[in-house]
């Protein structure tokens, strides 16, 4: 057979043999290609030039010229939106990993304006759903999920098109680019964190996650739990013995507790955690150096958002970047905002049937299948670990000074949505007619968001209050 001949049917059948790695990879590739096609079609003209908020490309350009501040300051077309100013210099205060990915392409393009950052992000956007499918398949292979291969394919596609990731994936601008990169990293991290069998790879992915979306560092709990499970030496089966993995009861004698603790292979656990933690520590040291040399703040999390020249700078100075002060409004944005219908006998400007507040629609409204997470058919320790892991960045984001404005739906859910889909898989609740109706509802609304958000011809659908104080429809 010539070297350039297509694979024979028998070869393809062999590659698609059930429960083989080649089949999983080909199906994941199919998910990626399907996402790429849909995202590219909806992104449209965003593929043809740079976005107005190509901050990461400018950061990459600064590095290429041996500096951290922008050579020519903030570009005029960005209208000063979300640039940090400190000691007479202009900086990009977003965590820098997406800029590192763009760096070689910015170099090839010559200038940030000649680099198509929106197109670059669309090329990356299919990685998250594809890697999620592989992670769900790993759960199936290891017996922790009863979902079929077809179920896992559907869940991956529901994630791609039935969550706020859909509208996120087609924007390309700095805020949404970070989410696209972050989701891909998170899905790959979950894949390698399961069973803790690739600690160095999981740690490297976690390091990149921190340098993209810092609150996702809290997802490290999943790896720690998996490392503990993998290093647990299961006791011999004997009558009256505890089942493997059972912790001693709260009132058990201290000797029983010590015996349970002694069942851990401490050397293996130490090696695993060190291999995982080393890349994360390196990333934090790099972040500390960057932050210290730019803003004289040596904390690895002080990327400089407090120096943004934005209308709500006074709010940041008064309340900080994180705090319980922001919790009520952010909870409202996450859980209670619905489309604004016109008043009785009235109409909205432009004649549109409803309006979407700039704080975004409620998470359960845009993706009602998340409600299935609350009633699993099968819970257990692993379900609890994943749920707590997802809750950690969720709570941190709820205490952030920004709800995610300006958005179609609650975009910060991208930081833990992969974990919510893991819960949907392992929860074993039937994917029946009601689930399918909820999934189709989510796909319909998120398709609307992907098509209309930040499109001038559909601007009439959105309420863009620059003060960010308008959360609910006025009476």
N, C-alpha and C positions, 0 to 999 in steps of 0.2 A: 504493500500500500504506500503511495507517495506520502512524503512527510507532511504536505499541506492538505491532504485529503481530510474530509470531515470524519468524525468517529462513526464507525459502523453501527447499525442498529443493535447488534449484539453487545458492543462496547457500551452503548448508552444504557441498555438494559442492565448491564453489570454495574454501571455507575449508580443506577437507580434501584439497586437491590434494597429492600426494606431494612431499616436499622443499620445502615452502613454510614460511615463518615462521608463518603462521596455523595450519598443521597442528601444528607443534611446540608452539606456545603452547597450543592446545586439548588436546593430549595431556598436556602438563605440568599443565594445569589439572585434567584428569581424574585424574592421579596425586595431586594435592593433595586433591581432593574425596574420592577413595577413602580416602586416609590419614585425612583429617579424620573421616569417618564411623566407620571402625574404631576409631581412637583415642578418639573421643568415647564410643562404646559401651562400651569397656573402662574408660575413666576413670570412667564412671558418676556416682556421687554427688560425686566430686571437682569436677564442673563446677558444683555448686550453692552452694558457699561457699568461703571462703578455706582454704588449706592450713595445717597447723600450723607450717610453716616458711616463712612468707611474707616473708623477709628483704628481698627486693628492693622489695616494696610499702612496707615501713617506711623504706627508704632514700629512695624517691621521696617519701614523706610528709615526711621530714626536709628534703629540698630545697625542697619546697613551703612550708616554714616558715622558709626562709632559714638552715638549719643543716646540719651534717654528722653530728652525733650524734643519737641517737634522743630524741625529746622526753620520753618516759615510760620510757625504758630498755627492756630486753628484755621482750616480752610474756610473761605467765605461761604461756600455752598452749604456748609453744616450749620450755619447761623449760630455758632457758639454753643451748640447743644452738647452738654456733658463732656466738657474739657476741663481739666484741673489746672489751675493757675497758682504758681508758688514761686516766690522770689523772682518775679519777672519772667518766668519761663512757663511754657505750656506743655502739659503732660497728658498722657492717656492713663486714666486711673482704673481702667478695667483690668482684671487679672489677665496675664499676658499669653497664656498658652495658645489661643487661637492665632495670635500674631506670629508665633513661632511656626505654625503650620503654613501660614501665608508667606513667610519670609522668602523662600526660594522663588516663588512665583512673582512676588513684588520685584525681586532682583531681575528676573527675566523680563518683566514688563517695563522696567525703567523708572516708573513713577507710580505712586498710589492711584493716581487718576487713570492710568492705563491698565490697571489691574481690575479685573471684573470680580469683585469680592462677592457680589450676590450669586453669580454663577458658581463660584468656588464652594459656597455654602450649600447650594443645591446638590452639587456632586457629593457632598458629605452627608446629606440629610437621610439617605436611605440606610446608612450604617446602623443607626440605632434600632429601627425595626428589624433588620436582618439579624443583628446580634441578639436582640430579644428573643427571636425565634429559636436561635441556638441555645440560649439559656433555658428556655422552657423545655426544649427537647432534652437537655441534660437532666432536668428535674424528672422528666418522664423515664429516661433510661435508668436513673438511679432509684426509681420507685417512690419518689416523693411527690409525684404528681400523677393522677389517674387520667389526665387529658390525653387524647389521641394526637397523632401527628397533625391531623386535619384541624383539630381544635386549636393546636398551637399556631398553625398557620393563620387561622382566623383571628386569634388574639393578637398576633403580630400586626396583621393588617388593620384591625380595629385600633390598635395603638397609632398606626401611621396616619389613619384618616378619620378616626372617631374621637380624637382628643385634641386639646389645644396645640399639640405638637404640629398638627396639620397647618394651621395658619402661621405658626412659628417658622416652619421649614422653608417657606417661600418668601420671607422678607429679605434676608441677607444683611440687614443693618446690624449695628454692633450689639444691641441688646439681644436680638434674636439669634445672631450668629453664635453667641456664647451658649445659648440653650441647645442649639443643634450640635455643636461640638460636645457639650456636656452630656447630652443624652447618648450619643455614640459611645463616649467613654464609660458612662454608667452601665450601659447594657453589656459592654465588654467586661467591665469590672465584675458584674454579677456572674457572668459566665465563668470567669476564672476564680472568683471567690468561692463558688460552690465547691465543697469538699476540700477547699484550701490546698489544692494539689499543684497550683502554680503561684506560690506566694510572691515571688519576685515580680512576675507579670502583673498580678493583682495590685501590688504595691506601686509599680510604675504607673498603672492606670489611675490609681488613687492620687498619686502625686500630680498627674496631669489634670485630674478632676479638680483638685484644690486650686490649681493655677488657672482654672477656667470659671468654676462656680464654687467659691470657698465653703459655703455651707454644706456641700456634698461630702466634705471630709467626714461628717458625722455618719455617713454610710459605712464607714470602717467597722462599725459594730457587727455588721454581717460577717465580715471576714474573721473577726476575733471569735465569734460564736462558732463558725465553721472550723477554725483552727482548734478550738477546744474539743469539738466533736470528733475531729479527725485524730486527735492525739489521745483520745480516751481509750484505755485498754479494757475491752469488754470482759467482764468476769465470766468464769466458766459457768455453764448452766448447771444448776443444782437445785434440788427441791428447797423452796423457801428463799432462794436468792432473789435479790432485786433484779428486775429486767435491765438489760444494758442501757446505760444512759440515765437511769433513774437517780435523782439526787436524794439524799437522806431526808426524812421528814423533819419538820422544824423541831420536834421534841425528841429526835433520835439522840442516843448517847454520843458524846464527843468522839469516842472510839470509832463509831460507825461513820461519822463525818470525816475523820482522818483517813479511814480506809477508802472512802469514796474519792477523796482528794488524791490519795496515793495511786489510784488507778490511772492517772494521767501520765503519759510519757512526757516528762518535763523537758527532757533534752530535745525531743522532736518539737514540742510546743515552742520552746525557746528559739530553735532554729527557724521555725516557720514564721514566728512573729518578727524576728530580727530581719529576715529576708523581706518580709512585707513592709516593715517600717523604714528600712534604710532609704529607699527612694523617696518616701514621704518626707523624711527628715532633710534630705538633700534639697527637695523642692522648697521646704520652709526656709532653709538657709539662703537659697537664692532669692526668695521673696523678701526676706529680711534685708539682704544687701541692697536689692533694688529700692525698697521703700526707704531705707536709711539714707542712701545716697541721693534720693530725690526729695524726700520730705522730712528728713531728720527724725523719722519714726522707724525704729528697728523691729517693730512687731511684724511678723510674717503676714498678718491680716490687714495691715495699715496701707492699703493700696492707694489711698488718697482721695476717696470719694468726698471726704469732708472739705476738700478744696475745689469742688465743682462750682463753676459760675452758673448757678441755676436760681430760678425765682424762689425756690424753697430753701435757700441756703440758711436763712434765719432759723427755720425749723430744725435743720440739722444741728446748728450751733446750740440751740436751746435744749433739744432732747437727745442729741446724739444720732448715730446711724442705726442703732438697735436699742430697743427698750419696750417695756410693757405699755408705754403711752400709745404706741401705734397698734396695739393688738385689737382693740374694738373695731377700728375702721377697716383693718385688713381682714378680720373675720367677716365683716359685712361684705367686703368685696369678694371674698372666697366663697361665701355660702348663701348670700341673700339677694344679689342683684339679678333682676330679670329684665327682659326687653321692656322698654317703656312704650306702652300703648297710648294712642291719642286719647284726649279727654272725650267724654260723651258729647257727640255732636260736633266735635272739632277734628282737627287734622294736624299732622306734623308738617314743618317746613319741607317743601319739596314733594309733599304728598306720599312720603314713605309710610308703610304700614306700622312701623315700630322704629325705635331708636335703641342704640347700644351705648351705654355709658362708657366713658373712657377707662373706668376702673375694671371693665370687663364683666362678662356674664358669670353667674355662679358656676362653680365646678360641677356640681351635680346636674345642672341644667345642660351644660355642654357635653358632659359625658356621664349619663345616668347609670351606665354599667358599673361605675365605681360603688354604687349602692350595694352591689352584690358582695363587696368586700366585708360589709358589716354583718352579714349572715352566712358565714361559711358552713358547709355541710361537714367538713372535716377540719378541725383546728389543730391543736397540738403545739409542742414546743417550737418547732420550726416556724409555724405560722405566726406565733407570738413574736419570735425574734425578728422576722421580716416586718411585721406590723410596727414594732417599736423602732426598728431601723428607719422605716419610712417616716415615722412621726417626728424624728429628731430634726431633720432639715425643714420639715413642714412647720414646726413650732418656731424655729429660728427665723424663717422667712416671714412668718406672721408678726414678728416683732421688728421687722425692718422698716425703715422710714418711708418706704414706698410700697404701694400695693401692687406694683407692676405696671401702673399707668404709664403709657397709653397702650391699651391692649384690647383684643376682642374677647378673650377669656383669661382666666387666672393663669398666666404664663409661668409663675414660679412653681406650679405643680410639675413642670418638666423635671424639676430636681429630684423627684421621687416617684414619678409616674411609672417607671420601669418596675419598681418594687410593688406598686399597686397591681400591676398585671401579673407579677409572680404570685401575689395573694389570690387573684382570680383563678390562677391555674391550680394552686395547691389546695384552695378552699373546696374544690370538688363539687360546688353547687352546679346543678344541671344548667346547661346552656340551652334552655328551652325557648318557647315562642316569645315569652315576655322579654327574655334577655335579648333575643334577636331584634325585637321591636325597639328596645332601648338602644341597642347598638346602631340601628339604622337612623334613629333620631339623632344620635351623636354625630354620625357621619354627615347627615344633612346639615346640621347647624355648623359643624366645623368646616364643611365645604363652603358654606356661605361666608364664614369668617375668612377662609383662605382666599376666596375670590374678591371680597370687598374691602378687607382691611388695608388701610393706607393706599387706597386707589382714589384718585381725585374724582373720577366719575361716580363713585359710590360714597362720597364724603357725607352726603345728606343722612346716611344711616347712623352716623356716629356723633356723640356729644363729646367735644374736646374742650373741657374746662381747664384752662391753664393753671388755675389755682389749686387744682386737685382736691378741692373741698366739697365738690358736688358729688355725693355718693348716690343719693336716691332721687327719684323723680319729684320735682316740686309739686305741691298741691295746686 
